[in-house]
């Protein structure tokens, strides 16, 4: 079975195109692309803690989801 990845494009000031599955392969990025640093920053914002009762809880997951949706 061939490995695939999801791809969509977006021009400045426009909406994203519909996502499509394409064969897995290299990505072409501008050297000045900040997307990798930005993407890492979003996930660094998600914090999880273990409570005194042993439960694992997320800190403000709705705020993190909104930040990702807002781009």
mmCIF file of the N, C-alpha and C atoms, coordinates in Angstrom:
data_MODEL
# 
_entry.id   MODEL 
# 
loop_
_atom_site.group_PDB 
_atom_site.id 
_atom_site.type_symbol 
_atom_site.label_atom_id 
_atom_site.label_alt_id 
_atom_site.label_comp_id 
_atom_site.label_asym_id 
_atom_site.label_entity_id 
_atom_site.label_seq_id 
_atom_site.pdbx_PDB_ins_code 
_atom_site.Cartn_x 
_atom_site.Cartn_y 
_atom_site.Cartn_z 
_atom_site.occupancy 
_atom_site.B_iso_or_equiv 
_atom_site.pdbx_formal_charge 
_atom_site.auth_seq_id 
_atom_site.auth_comp_id 
_atom_site.auth_asym_id 
_atom_site.auth_atom_id 
_atom_site.pdbx_PDB_model_num 
ATOM 1   N N  . UNK A 1 1  ? 0.842   -1.183 0.000  1.00 0.00 ? 1  UNK A N  1 
ATOM 2   C CA . UNK A 1 1  ? 0.000   0.000  0.000  1.00 0.00 ? 1  UNK A CA 1 
ATOM 3   C C  . UNK A 1 1  ? 0.882   1.240  0.000  1.00 0.00 ? 1  UNK A C  1 
ATOM 4   N N  . UNK A 1 2  ? 0.598   2.165  -0.868 1.00 0.00 ? 2  UNK A N  1 
ATOM 5   C CA . UNK A 1 2  ? 1.396   3.380  -1.014 1.00 0.00 ? 2  UNK A CA 1 
ATOM 6   C C  . UNK A 1 2  ? 1.121   4.360  0.127  1.00 0.00 ? 2  UNK A C  1 
ATOM 7   N N  . UNK A 1 3  ? 2.184   4.936  0.655  1.00 0.00 ? 3  UNK A N  1 
ATOM 8   C CA . UNK A 1 3  ? 2.047   5.955  1.695  1.00 0.00 ? 3  UNK A CA 1 
ATOM 9   C C  . UNK A 1 3  ? 1.668   7.277  1.045  1.00 0.00 ? 3  UNK A C  1 
ATOM 10  N N  . UNK A 1 4  ? 0.694   7.949  1.646  1.00 0.00 ? 4  UNK A N  1 
ATOM 11  C CA . UNK A 1 4  ? 0.247   9.231  1.114  1.00 0.00 ? 4  UNK A CA 1 
ATOM 12  C C  . UNK A 1 4  ? 0.312   10.303 2.194  1.00 0.00 ? 4  UNK A C  1 
ATOM 13  N N  . UNK A 1 5  ? 0.187   11.526 1.763  1.00 0.00 ? 5  UNK A N  1 
ATOM 14  C CA . UNK A 1 5  ? 0.118   12.662 2.678  1.00 0.00 ? 5  UNK A CA 1 
ATOM 15  C C  . UNK A 1 5  ? -1.014  13.567 2.209  1.00 0.00 ? 5  UNK A C  1 
ATOM 16  N N  . UNK A 1 6  ? -1.471  14.426 3.099  1.00 0.00 ? 6  UNK A N  1 
ATOM 17  C CA . UNK A 1 6  ? -2.552  15.351 2.771  1.00 0.00 ? 6  UNK A CA 1 
ATOM 18  C C  . UNK A 1 6  ? -1.930  16.676 2.357  1.00 0.00 ? 6  UNK A C  1 
ATOM 19  N N  . UNK A 1 7  ? -2.459  17.257 1.278  1.00 0.00 ? 7  UNK A N  1 
ATOM 20  C CA . UNK A 1 7  ? -1.932  18.527 0.796  1.00 0.00 ? 7  UNK A CA 1 
ATOM 21  C C  . UNK A 1 7  ? -3.081  19.489 0.488  1.00 0.00 ? 7  UNK A C  1 
ATOM 22  N N  . UNK A 1 8  ? -2.881  20.744 0.846  1.00 0.00 ? 8  UNK A N  1 
ATOM 23  C CA . UNK A 1 8  ? -3.794  21.836 0.508  1.00 0.00 ? 8  UNK A CA 1 
ATOM 24  C C  . UNK A 1 8  ? -2.933  23.070 0.312  1.00 0.00 ? 8  UNK A C  1 
ATOM 25  N N  . UNK A 1 9  ? -3.418  24.019 -0.458 1.00 0.00 ? 9  UNK A N  1 
ATOM 26  C CA . UNK A 1 9  ? -2.656  25.237 -0.690 1.00 0.00 ? 9  UNK A CA 1 
ATOM 27  C C  . UNK A 1 9  ? -3.502  26.455 -0.326 1.00 0.00 ? 9  UNK A C  1 
ATOM 28  N N  . UNK A 1 10 ? -2.816  27.563 -0.088 1.00 0.00 ? 10 UNK A N  1 
ATOM 29  C CA . UNK A 1 10 ? -3.507  28.790 0.264  1.00 0.00 ? 10 UNK A CA 1 
ATOM 30  C C  . UNK A 1 10 ? -2.703  29.973 -0.256 1.00 0.00 ? 10 UNK A C  1 
ATOM 31  N N  . UNK A 1 11 ? -3.328  30.797 -1.047 1.00 0.00 ? 11 UNK A N  1 
ATOM 32  C CA . UNK A 1 11 ? -2.705  32.029 -1.500 1.00 0.00 ? 11 UNK A CA 1 
ATOM 33  C C  . UNK A 1 11 ? -2.966  33.108 -0.448 1.00 0.00 ? 11 UNK A C  1 
ATOM 34  N N  . UNK A 1 12 ? -2.077  34.047 -0.332 1.00 0.00 ? 12 UNK A N  1 
ATOM 35  C CA . UNK A 1 12 ? -2.213  35.117 0.650  1.00 0.00 ? 12 UNK A CA 1 
ATOM 36  C C  . UNK A 1 12 ? -3.571  35.804 0.530  1.00 0.00 ? 12 UNK A C  1 
ATOM 37  N N  . UNK A 1 13 ? -4.289  35.871 1.641  1.00 0.00 ? 13 UNK A N  1 
ATOM 38  C CA . UNK A 1 13 ? -5.580  36.540 1.680  1.00 0.00 ? 13 UNK A CA 1 
ATOM 39  C C  . UNK A 1 13 ? -6.735  35.725 1.149  1.00 0.00 ? 13 UNK A C  1 
ATOM 40  N N  . UNK A 1 14 ? -6.507  34.467 0.772  1.00 0.00 ? 14 UNK A N  1 
ATOM 41  C CA . UNK A 1 14 ? -7.562  33.621 0.242  1.00 0.00 ? 14 UNK A CA 1 
ATOM 42  C C  . UNK A 1 14 ? -7.787  32.418 1.144  1.00 0.00 ? 14 UNK A C  1 
ATOM 43  N N  . UNK A 1 15 ? -8.800  31.624 0.821  1.00 0.00 ? 15 UNK A N  1 
ATOM 44  C CA . UNK A 1 15 ? -9.135  30.433 1.589  1.00 0.00 ? 15 UNK A CA 1 
ATOM 45  C C  . UNK A 1 15 ? -8.262  29.258 1.137  1.00 0.00 ? 15 UNK A C  1 
ATOM 46  N N  . UNK A 1 16 ? -8.136  28.259 2.015  1.00 0.00 ? 16 UNK A N  1 
ATOM 47  C CA . UNK A 1 16 ? -7.422  27.037 1.674  1.00 0.00 ? 16 UNK A CA 1 
ATOM 48  C C  . UNK A 1 16 ? -8.182  26.274 0.598  1.00 0.00 ? 16 UNK A C  1 
ATOM 49  N N  . UNK A 1 17 ? -7.439  25.618 -0.286 1.00 0.00 ? 17 UNK A N  1 
ATOM 50  C CA . UNK A 1 17 ? -8.073  24.729 -1.261 1.00 0.00 ? 17 UNK A CA 1 
ATOM 51  C C  . UNK A 1 17 ? -8.533  23.476 -0.523 1.00 0.00 ? 17 UNK A C  1 
ATOM 52  N N  . UNK A 1 18 ? -9.373  22.693 -1.177 1.00 0.00 ? 18 UNK A N  1 
ATOM 53  C CA . UNK A 1 18 ? -9.814  21.435 -0.575 1.00 0.00 ? 18 UNK A CA 1 
ATOM 54  C C  . UNK A 1 18 ? -8.609  20.511 -0.411 1.00 0.00 ? 18 UNK A C  1 
ATOM 55  N N  . UNK A 1 19 ? -8.510  19.864 0.724  1.00 0.00 ? 19 UNK A N  1 
ATOM 56  C CA . UNK A 1 19 ? -7.398  18.945 0.980  1.00 0.00 ? 19 UNK A CA 1 
ATOM 57  C C  . UNK A 1 19 ? -7.515  17.733 0.072  1.00 0.00 ? 19 UNK A C  1 
ATOM 58  N N  . UNK A 1 20 ? -6.363  17.223 -0.350 1.00 0.00 ? 20 UNK A N  1 
ATOM 59  C CA . UNK A 1 20 ? -6.352  16.047 -1.203 1.00 0.00 ? 20 UNK A CA 1 
ATOM 60  C C  . UNK A 1 20 ? -5.201  15.134 -0.782 1.00 0.00 ? 20 UNK A C  1 
ATOM 61  N N  . UNK A 1 21 ? -5.353  13.838 -1.014 1.00 0.00 ? 21 UNK A N  1 
ATOM 62  C CA . UNK A 1 21 ? -4.306  12.868 -0.729 1.00 0.00 ? 21 UNK A CA 1 
ATOM 63  C C  . UNK A 1 21 ? -3.391  12.778 -1.941 1.00 0.00 ? 21 UNK A C  1 
ATOM 64  N N  . UNK A 1 22 ? -2.088  12.881 -1.694 1.00 0.00 ? 22 UNK A N  1 
ATOM 65  C CA . UNK A 1 22 ? -1.090  12.785 -2.763 1.00 0.00 ? 22 UNK A CA 1 
ATOM 66  C C  . UNK A 1 22 ? -0.006  11.797 -2.314 1.00 0.00 ? 22 UNK A C  1 
ATOM 67  N N  . UNK A 1 23 ? 0.764   11.235 -3.244 1.00 0.00 ? 23 UNK A N  1 
ATOM 68  C CA . UNK A 1 23 ? 1.841   10.330 -2.841 1.00 0.00 ? 23 UNK A CA 1 
ATOM 69  C C  . UNK A 1 23 ? 2.823   11.023 -1.906 1.00 0.00 ? 23 UNK A C  1 
ATOM 70  N N  . UNK A 1 24 ? 3.293   10.304 -0.900 1.00 0.00 ? 24 UNK A N  1 
ATOM 71  C CA . UNK A 1 24 ? 4.253   10.846 0.059  1.00 0.00 ? 24 UNK A CA 1 
ATOM 72  C C  . UNK A 1 24 ? 5.517   11.272 -0.682 1.00 0.00 ? 24 UNK A C  1 
ATOM 73  N N  . UNK A 1 25 ? 6.018   12.451 -0.355 1.00 0.00 ? 25 UNK A N  1 
ATOM 74  C CA . UNK A 1 25 ? 7.227   12.931 -1.009 1.00 0.00 ? 25 UNK A CA 1 
ATOM 75  C C  . UNK A 1 25 ? 7.743   14.194 -0.369 1.00 0.00 ? 25 UNK A C  1 
ATOM 76  N N  . UNK A 1 26 ? 8.815   14.743 -0.911 1.00 0.00 ? 26 UNK A N  1 
ATOM 77  C CA . UNK A 1 26 ? 9.415   15.945 -0.330 1.00 0.00 ? 26 UNK A CA 1 
ATOM 78  C C  . UNK A 1 26 ? 8.509   17.165 -0.468 1.00 0.00 ? 26 UNK A C  1 
ATOM 79  N N  . UNK A 1 27 ? 8.676   18.091 0.448  1.00 0.00 ? 27 UNK A N  1 
ATOM 80  C CA . UNK A 1 27 ? 7.956   19.368 0.415  1.00 0.00 ? 27 UNK A CA 1 
ATOM 81  C C  . UNK A 1 27 ? 8.908   20.449 -0.057 1.00 0.00 ? 27 UNK A C  1 
ATOM 82  N N  . UNK A 1 28 ? 8.417   21.350 -0.855 1.00 0.00 ? 28 UNK A N  1 
ATOM 83  C CA . UNK A 1 28 ? 9.212   22.478 -1.312 1.00 0.00 ? 28 UNK A CA 1 
ATOM 84  C C  . UNK A 1 28 ? 8.804   23.707 -0.505 1.00 0.00 ? 28 UNK A C  1 
ATOM 85  N N  . UNK A 1 29 ? 9.745   24.259 0.261  1.00 0.00 ? 29 UNK A N  1 
ATOM 86  C CA . UNK A 1 29 ? 9.472   25.433 1.095  1.00 0.00 ? 29 UNK A CA 1 
ATOM 87  C C  . UNK A 1 29 ? 10.476  26.538 0.796  1.00 0.00 ? 29 UNK A C  1 
ATOM 88  N N  . UNK A 1 30 ? 10.015  27.767 0.873  1.00 0.00 ? 30 UNK A N  1 
ATOM 89  C CA . UNK A 1 30 ? 10.912  28.910 0.770  1.00 0.00 ? 30 UNK A CA 1 
ATOM 90  C C  . UNK A 1 30 ? 11.847  28.911 1.982  1.00 0.00 ? 30 UNK A C  1 
ATOM 91  N N  . UNK A 1 31 ? 13.100  29.311 1.807  1.00 0.00 ? 31 UNK A N  1 
ATOM 92  C CA . UNK A 1 31 ? 14.022  29.362 2.945  1.00 0.00 ? 31 UNK A CA 1 
ATOM 93  C C  . UNK A 1 31 ? 13.521  30.250 4.085  1.00 0.00 ? 31 UNK A C  1 
ATOM 94  N N  . UNK A 1 32 ? 12.715  31.247 3.759  1.00 0.00 ? 32 UNK A N  1 
ATOM 95  C CA . UNK A 1 32 ? 12.223  32.162 4.788  1.00 0.00 ? 32 UNK A CA 1 
ATOM 96  C C  . UNK A 1 32 ? 10.897  31.710 5.399  1.00 0.00 ? 32 UNK A C  1 
ATOM 97  N N  . UNK A 1 33 ? 10.412  30.517 5.040  1.00 0.00 ? 33 UNK A N  1 
ATOM 98  C CA . UNK A 1 33 ? 9.127   30.029 5.559  1.00 0.00 ? 33 UNK A CA 1 
ATOM 99  C C  . UNK A 1 33 ? 9.200   29.889 7.075  1.00 0.00 ? 33 UNK A C  1 
ATOM 100 N N  . UNK A 1 34 ? 8.244   30.463 7.753  1.00 0.00 ? 34 UNK A N  1 
ATOM 101 C CA . UNK A 1 34 ? 8.217   30.394 9.214  1.00 0.00 ? 34 UNK A CA 1 
ATOM 102 C C  . UNK A 1 34 ? 7.261   29.311 9.713  1.00 0.00 ? 34 UNK A C  1 
ATOM 103 N N  . UNK A 1 35 ? 6.649   28.570 8.804  1.00 0.00 ? 35 UNK A N  1 
ATOM 104 C CA . UNK A 1 35 ? 5.619   27.609 9.179  1.00 0.00 ? 35 UNK A CA 1 
ATOM 105 C C  . UNK A 1 35 ? 6.115   26.541 10.143 1.00 0.00 ? 35 UNK A C  1 
ATOM 106 N N  . UNK A 1 36 ? 7.341   26.065 9.963  1.00 0.00 ? 36 UNK A N  1 
ATOM 107 C CA . UNK A 1 36 ? 7.828   25.009 10.844 1.00 0.00 ? 36 UNK A CA 1 
ATOM 108 C C  . UNK A 1 36 ? 7.980   25.515 12.271 1.00 0.00 ? 36 UNK A C  1 
ATOM 109 N N  . UNK A 1 37 ? 8.534   26.700 12.430 1.00 0.00 ? 37 UNK A N  1 
ATOM 110 C CA . UNK A 1 37 ? 8.663   27.285 13.758 1.00 0.00 ? 37 UNK A CA 1 
ATOM 111 C C  . UNK A 1 37 ? 7.295   27.596 14.344 1.00 0.00 ? 37 UNK A C  1 
ATOM 112 N N  . UNK A 1 38 ? 6.383   28.113 13.530 1.00 0.00 ? 38 UNK A N  1 
ATOM 113 C CA . UNK A 1 38 ? 5.034   28.445 13.996 1.00 0.00 ? 38 UNK A CA 1 
ATOM 114 C C  . UNK A 1 38 ? 4.302   27.182 14.437 1.00 0.00 ? 38 UNK A C  1 
ATOM 115 N N  . UNK A 1 39 ? 4.389   26.128 13.619 1.00 0.00 ? 39 UNK A N  1 
ATOM 116 C CA . UNK A 1 39 ? 3.719   24.874 13.959 1.00 0.00 ? 39 UNK A CA 1 
ATOM 117 C C  . UNK A 1 39 ? 4.229   24.294 15.268 1.00 0.00 ? 39 UNK A C  1 
ATOM 118 N N  . UNK A 1 40 ? 5.509   24.349 15.478 1.00 0.00 ? 40 UNK A N  1 
ATOM 119 C CA . UNK A 1 40 ? 6.091   23.872 16.716 1.00 0.00 ? 40 UNK A CA 1 
ATOM 120 C C  . UNK A 1 40 ? 5.594   24.719 17.883 1.00 0.00 ? 40 UNK A C  1 
ATOM 121 N N  . UNK A 1 41 ? 5.492   26.018 17.679 1.00 0.00 ? 41 UNK A N  1 
ATOM 122 C CA . UNK A 1 41 ? 5.041   26.920 18.733 1.00 0.00 ? 41 UNK A CA 1 
ATOM 123 C C  . UNK A 1 41 ? 3.622   26.641 19.182 1.00 0.00 ? 41 UNK A C  1 
ATOM 124 N N  . UNK A 1 42 ? 2.750   26.266 18.244 1.00 0.00 ? 42 UNK A N  1 
ATOM 125 C CA . UNK A 1 42 ? 1.374   25.950 18.616 1.00 0.00 ? 42 UNK A CA 1 
ATOM 126 C C  . UNK A 1 42 ? 1.349   24.769 19.577 1.00 0.00 ? 42 UNK A C  1 
ATOM 127 N N  . UNK A 1 43 ? 2.087   23.715 19.240 1.00 0.00 ? 43 UNK A N  1 
ATOM 128 C CA . UNK A 1 43 ? 2.039   22.522 20.078 1.00 0.00 ? 43 UNK A CA 1 
ATOM 129 C C  . UNK A 1 43 ? 2.789   22.701 21.385 1.00 0.00 ? 43 UNK A C  1 
ATOM 130 N N  . UNK A 1 44 ? 3.743   23.599 21.439 1.00 0.00 ? 44 UNK A N  1 
ATOM 131 C CA . UNK A 1 44 ? 4.395   23.900 22.707 1.00 0.00 ? 44 UNK A CA 1 
ATOM 132 C C  . UNK A 1 44 ? 3.417   24.559 23.667 1.00 0.00 ? 44 UNK A C  1 
ATOM 133 N N  . UNK A 1 45 ? 2.359   25.159 23.128 1.00 0.00 ? 45 UNK A N  1 
ATOM 134 C CA . UNK A 1 45 ? 1.368   25.823 23.973 1.00 0.00 ? 45 UNK A CA 1 
ATOM 135 C C  . UNK A 1 45 ? 0.426   24.859 24.670 1.00 0.00 ? 45 UNK A C  1 
ATOM 136 N N  . UNK A 1 46 ? 0.397   23.600 24.231 1.00 0.00 ? 46 UNK A N  1 
ATOM 137 C CA . UNK A 1 46 ? -0.489  22.617 24.858 1.00 0.00 ? 46 UNK A CA 1 
ATOM 138 C C  . UNK A 1 46 ? 0.231   22.023 26.062 1.00 0.00 ? 46 UNK A C  1 
ATOM 139 N N  . UNK A 1 47 ? -0.336  22.201 27.221 1.00 0.00 ? 47 UNK A N  1 
ATOM 140 C CA . UNK A 1 47 ? 0.272   21.715 28.454 1.00 0.00 ? 47 UNK A CA 1 
ATOM 141 C C  . UNK A 1 47 ? -0.628  20.665 29.099 1.00 0.00 ? 47 UNK A C  1 
ATOM 142 N N  . UNK A 1 48 ? -0.023  19.611 29.613 1.00 0.00 ? 48 UNK A N  1 
ATOM 143 C CA . UNK A 1 48 ? -0.755  18.564 30.321 1.00 0.00 ? 48 UNK A CA 1 
ATOM 144 C C  . UNK A 1 48 ? -0.150  18.413 31.716 1.00 0.00 ? 48 UNK A C  1 
ATOM 145 N N  . UNK A 1 49 ? -1.020  18.160 32.675 1.00 0.00 ? 49 UNK A N  1 
ATOM 146 C CA . UNK A 1 49 ? -0.583  18.014 34.062 1.00 0.00 ? 49 UNK A CA 1 
ATOM 147 C C  . UNK A 1 49 ? -1.219  16.778 34.666 1.00 0.00 ? 49 UNK A C  1 
ATOM 148 N N  . UNK A 1 50 ? -0.515  16.175 35.621 1.00 0.00 ? 50 UNK A N  1 
ATOM 149 C CA . UNK A 1 50 ? -1.075  15.063 36.381 1.00 0.00 ? 50 UNK A CA 1 
ATOM 150 C C  . UNK A 1 50 ? -1.572  15.618 37.717 1.00 0.00 ? 50 UNK A C  1 
ATOM 151 N N  . UNK A 1 51 ? -2.828  15.331 38.032 1.00 0.00 ? 51 UNK A N  1 
ATOM 152 C CA . UNK A 1 51 ? -3.414  15.819 39.279 1.00 0.00 ? 51 UNK A CA 1 
ATOM 153 C C  . UNK A 1 51 ? -2.982  14.942 40.448 1.00 0.00 ? 51 UNK A C  1 
ATOM 154 N N  . UNK A 1 52 ? -3.302  15.381 41.655 1.00 0.00 ? 52 UNK A N  1 
ATOM 155 C CA . UNK A 1 52 ? -2.984  14.611 42.857 1.00 0.00 ? 52 UNK A CA 1 
ATOM 156 C C  . UNK A 1 52 ? -3.674  13.246 42.838 1.00 0.00 ? 52 UNK A C  1 
ATOM 157 N N  . UNK A 1 53 ? -4.800  13.142 42.116 1.00 0.00 ? 53 UNK A N  1 
ATOM 158 C CA . UNK A 1 53 ? -5.519  11.870 42.018 1.00 0.00 ? 53 UNK A CA 1 
ATOM 159 C C  . UNK A 1 53 ? -5.028  11.006 40.859 1.00 0.00 ? 53 UNK A C  1 
ATOM 160 N N  . UNK A 1 54 ? -3.982  11.458 40.155 1.00 0.00 ? 54 UNK A N  1 
ATOM 161 C CA . UNK A 1 54 ? -3.405  10.674 39.077 1.00 0.00 ? 54 UNK A CA 1 
ATOM 162 C C  . UNK A 1 54 ? -4.020  10.903 37.706 1.00 0.00 ? 54 UNK A C  1 
ATOM 163 N N  . UNK A 1 55 ? -5.012  11.784 37.619 1.00 0.00 ? 55 UNK A N  1 
ATOM 164 C CA . UNK A 1 55 ? -5.617  12.090 36.315 1.00 0.00 ? 55 UNK A CA 1 
ATOM 165 C C  . UNK A 1 55 ? -4.691  12.990 35.521 1.00 0.00 ? 55 UNK A C  1 
ATOM 166 N N  . UNK A 1 56 ? -4.727  12.857 34.201 1.00 0.00 ? 56 UNK A N  1 
ATOM 167 C CA . UNK A 1 56 ? -3.978  13.758 33.329 1.00 0.00 ? 56 UNK A CA 1 
ATOM 168 C C  . UNK A 1 56 ? -4.980  14.735 32.734 1.00 0.00 ? 56 UNK A C  1 
ATOM 169 N N  . UNK A 1 57 ? -4.714  16.018 32.928 1.00 0.00 ? 57 UNK A N  1 
ATOM 170 C CA . UNK A 1 57 ? -5.619  17.065 32.436 1.00 0.00 ? 57 UNK A CA 1 
ATOM 171 C C  . UNK A 1 57 ? -4.844  18.021 31.538 1.00 0.00 ? 57 UNK A C  1 
ATOM 172 N N  . UNK A 1 58 ? -5.544  18.585 30.549 1.00 0.00 ? 58 UNK A N  1 
ATOM 173 C CA . UNK A 1 58 ? -4.949  19.568 29.653 1.00 0.00 ? 58 UNK A CA 1 
ATOM 174 C C  . UNK A 1 58 ? -5.272  20.965 30.147 1.00 0.00 ? 58 UNK A C  1 
ATOM 175 N N  . UNK A 1 59 ? -4.332  21.876 29.982 1.00 0.00 ? 59 UNK A N  1 
ATOM 176 C CA . UNK A 1 59 ? -4.515  23.260 30.364 1.00 0.00 ? 59 UNK A CA 1 
ATOM 177 C C  . UNK A 1 59 ? -5.073  24.037 29.187 1.00 0.00 ? 59 UNK A C  1 
ATOM 178 N N  . UNK A 1 60 ? -6.279  24.535 29.317 1.00 0.00 ? 60 UNK A N  1 
ATOM 179 C CA . UNK A 1 60 ? -6.956  25.378 28.337 1.00 0.00 ? 60 UNK A CA 1 
ATOM 180 C C  . UNK A 1 60 ? -6.924  24.809 26.907 1.00 0.00 ? 60 UNK A C  1 
ATOM 181 N N  . UNK A 1 61 ? -7.380  23.565 26.696 1.00 0.00 ? 61 UNK A N  1 
ATOM 182 C CA . UNK A 1 61 ? -7.332  23.002 25.338 1.00 0.00 ? 61 UNK A CA 1 
ATOM 183 C C  . UNK A 1 61 ? -8.198  23.765 24.341 1.00 0.00 ? 61 UNK A C  1 
ATOM 184 N N  . UNK A 1 62 ? -9.308  24.360 24.810 1.00 0.00 ? 62 UNK A N  1 
ATOM 185 C CA . UNK A 1 62 ? -10.161 25.123 23.889 1.00 0.00 ? 62 UNK A CA 1 
ATOM 186 C C  . UNK A 1 62 ? -9.419  26.345 23.347 1.00 0.00 ? 62 UNK A C  1 
ATOM 187 N N  . UNK A 1 63 ? -8.636  26.995 24.197 1.00 0.00 ? 63 UNK A N  1 
ATOM 188 C CA . UNK A 1 63 ? -7.868  28.169 23.756 1.00 0.00 ? 63 UNK A CA 1 
ATOM 189 C C  . UNK A 1 63 ? -6.802  27.765 22.738 1.00 0.00 ? 63 UNK A C  1 
ATOM 190 N N  . UNK A 1 64 ? -6.153  26.629 22.964 1.00 0.00 ? 64 UNK A N  1 
ATOM 191 C CA . UNK A 1 64 ? -5.148  26.159 22.018 1.00 0.00 ? 64 UNK A CA 1 
ATOM 192 C C  . UNK A 1 64 ? -5.796  25.790 20.684 1.00 0.00 ? 64 UNK A C  1 
ATOM 193 N N  . UNK A 1 65 ? -6.956  25.141 20.711 1.00 0.00 ? 65 UNK A N  1 
ATOM 194 C CA . UNK A 1 65 ? -7.657  24.772 19.482 1.00 0.00 ? 65 UNK A CA 1 
ATOM 195 C C  . UNK A 1 65 ? -8.079  26.033 18.731 1.00 0.00 ? 65 UNK A C  1 
ATOM 196 N N  . UNK A 1 66 ? -8.532  27.050 19.437 1.00 0.00 ? 66 UNK A N  1 
ATOM 197 C CA . UNK A 1 66 ? -8.927  28.298 18.790 1.00 0.00 ? 66 UNK A CA 1 
ATOM 198 C C  . UNK A 1 66 ? -7.731  28.985 18.142 1.00 0.00 ? 66 UNK A C  1 
ATOM 199 N N  . UNK A 1 67 ? -6.593  28.939 18.831 1.00 0.00 ? 67 UNK A N  1 
ATOM 200 C CA . UNK A 1 67 ? -5.380  29.556 18.281 1.00 0.00 ? 67 UNK A CA 1 
ATOM 201 C C  . UNK A 1 67 ? -4.969  28.852 16.982 1.00 0.00 ? 67 UNK A C  1 
ATOM 202 N N  . UNK A 1 68 ? -5.089  27.523 16.946 1.00 0.00 ? 68 UNK A N  1 
ATOM 203 C CA . UNK A 1 68 ? -4.764  26.799 15.720 1.00 0.00 ? 68 UNK A CA 1 
ATOM 204 C C  . UNK A 1 68 ? -5.760  27.140 14.612 1.00 0.00 ? 68 UNK A C  1 
ATOM 205 N N  . UNK A 1 69 ? -7.042  27.232 14.954 1.00 0.00 ? 69 UNK A N  1 
ATOM 206 C CA . UNK A 1 69 ? -8.075  27.536 13.952 1.00 0.00 ? 69 UNK A CA 1 
ATOM 207 C C  . UNK A 1 69 ? -7.893  28.951 13.395 1.00 0.00 ? 69 UNK A C  1 
ATOM 208 N N  . UNK A 1 70 ? -7.469  29.878 14.244 1.00 0.00 ? 70 UNK A N  1 
ATOM 209 C CA . UNK A 1 70 ? -7.286  31.274 13.819 1.00 0.00 ? 70 UNK A CA 1 
ATOM 210 C C  . UNK A 1 70 ? -6.041  31.456 12.953 1.00 0.00 ? 70 UNK A C  1 
ATOM 211 N N  . UNK A 1 71 ? -5.102  30.501 13.075 1.00 0.00 ? 71 UNK A N  1 
ATOM 212 C CA . UNK A 1 71 ? -3.876  30.589 12.256 1.00 0.00 ? 71 UNK A CA 1 
ATOM 213 C C  . UNK A 1 71 ? -2.998  31.657 12.750 1.00 0.00 ? 71 UNK A C  1 
# 
